[in-house]
Amino acid sequence: MALLWQLGAGLFGMLAAVLCYDTKVALGLGFGVVIVMLSTMLLGRRIHDAAAADVESGQRMLYAGAVMRFVFVLAALVMAYSLGLHLLAVAVGMVLSQAAMFFFAASGLRAQFKRPG
């Protein structure tokens, strides 16, 4: 469900970028959204695996996953630069996707702590 929020935010941002700027900016924004979506999927997989392991092993898995996601994001940024995408647009796409993830998590917390009646 969180990925759908990120995808929706990305599509909205890309549409706004196409209407206000040009397709190259929209592609950069979309690339940034995809980077964060893939990073979210990698994090989810690591959390799932770490939950099934003992505490010490789970911590190692989470730290290794953080390093892997960091390297992935750096490699994706290098790829975006080599493709000639606007890095500012890529960064905006990443922030937009993270904001969508924040609002998804906040809506879940609000529902969890809502008082009955």
C-alpha positions as CSV (number, residue, x, y, z in Angstrom):
1,M,0.0,0.0,0.0
2,A,2.9,2.4,0.8
3,L,4.3,1.8,-2.7
4,L,0.9,2.9,-4.2
5,W,1.1,6.2,-2.2
6,Q,4.6,6.7,-3.5
7,L,3.6,5.8,-7.1
8,G,0.6,8.2,-6.9
9,A,2.8,11.1,-5.6
10,G,5.3,10.3,-8.4
11,L,2.7,10.4,-11.1
12,F,1.3,13.6,-9.8
13,G,4.8,15.2,-9.7
14,M,5.6,14.0,-13.1
15,L,2.4,15.4,-14.5
16,A,3.1,18.7,-12.9
17,A,6.6,18.7,-14.2
18,V,5.4,17.9,-17.8
19,L,2.9,20.7,-17.6
20,C,5.2,23.3,-16.0
21,Y,8.6,22.4,-17.4
22,D,9.5,19.6,-19.8
23,T,9.8,15.9,-20.2
24,K,13.4,15.8,-19.1
25,V,12.6,17.2,-15.7
26,A,9.6,14.8,-15.5
27,L,11.8,11.9,-16.3
28,G,14.3,13.0,-13.6
29,L,11.5,13.3,-11.1
30,G,10.2,9.9,-12.0
31,F,13.6,8.4,-11.7
32,G,13.9,9.8,-8.2
33,V,10.6,8.3,-7.2
34,V,11.7,4.9,-8.6
35,I,14.9,5.0,-6.6
36,V,13.0,5.5,-3.3
37,M,10.4,2.9,-4.2
38,L,13.1,0.3,-4.8
39,S,14.8,1.4,-1.6
40,T,11.6,1.0,0.3
41,M,11.1,-2.5,-1.2
42,L,14.7,-3.4,-0.1
43,L,14.1,-2.1,3.4
44,G,10.8,-4.1,3.7
45,R,12.5,-7.3,2.6
46,R,15.3,-6.7,5.2
47,I,12.9,-6.0,8.0
48,H,10.9,-9.2,7.1
49,D,14.1,-11.3,7.2
50,A,15.4,-9.6,10.3
51,A,12.2,-10.2,12.2
52,A,12.5,-14.0,11.6
53,A,16.1,-14.1,12.9
54,D,17.5,-13.8,16.4
55,V,18.3,-10.2,17.7
56,E,22.0,-10.1,17.0
57,S,21.7,-11.6,13.5
58,G,18.7,-9.3,12.8
59,Q,20.8,-6.2,13.7
60,R,23.6,-7.3,11.4
61,M,21.0,-7.9,8.6
62,L,19.5,-4.4,9.1
63,Y,23.0,-2.7,9.1
64,A,24.0,-4.6,6.0
65,G,20.7,-3.6,4.4
66,A,21.4,0.1,5.2
67,V,24.8,-0.1,3.6
68,M,23.3,-1.9,0.6
69,R,20.6,0.8,0.2
70,F,23.2,3.6,0.5
71,V,25.3,2.1,-2.2
72,F,22.2,1.5,-4.3
73,V,21.2,5.1,-4.0
74,L,24.7,6.4,-4.9
75,A,24.8,4.1,-7.9
76,A,21.4,5.3,-9.0
77,L,22.5,8.9,-8.7
78,V,25.6,8.2,-10.8
79,M,23.3,6.5,-13.4
80,A,20.9,9.5,-13.4
81,Y,23.9,11.9,-14.0
82,S,25.3,9.7,-16.8
83,L,21.8,9.6,-18.4
84,G,21.8,13.4,-18.4
85,L,18.8,13.7,-16.0
86,H,18.4,16.9,-13.9
87,L,19.8,15.9,-10.5
88,L,17.6,18.5,-8.8
89,A,14.5,16.9,-10.4
90,V,15.8,13.5,-9.2
91,A,16.2,14.9,-5.7
92,V,12.7,16.4,-5.8
93,G,11.3,13.0,-6.9
94,M,13.0,11.4,-4.0
95,V,11.7,13.9,-1.5
96,L,8.2,13.7,-2.9
97,S,8.3,9.9,-2.6
98,Q,9.6,10.1,1.0
99,A,6.8,12.6,1.8
100,A,4.2,10.2,0.5
101,M,5.7,7.5,2.7
102,F,5.6,9.8,5.7
103,F,1.9,10.6,5.1
104,F,1.1,7.0,4.6
105,A,2.7,6.1,8.0
106,A,1.1,9.1,9.7
107,S,-2.3,8.1,8.5
108,G,-1.8,4.6,9.9
109,L,-0.7,5.9,13.2
110,R,-3.7,8.3,13.4
111,A,-6.0,5.4,12.7
112,Q,-4.3,3.3,15.4
113,F,-4.6,5.9,18.1
114,K,-8.1,7.2,17.2
115,R,-10.4,7.2,20.2
116,P,-13.5,5.1,19.9
117,G,-16.9,6.8,19.9
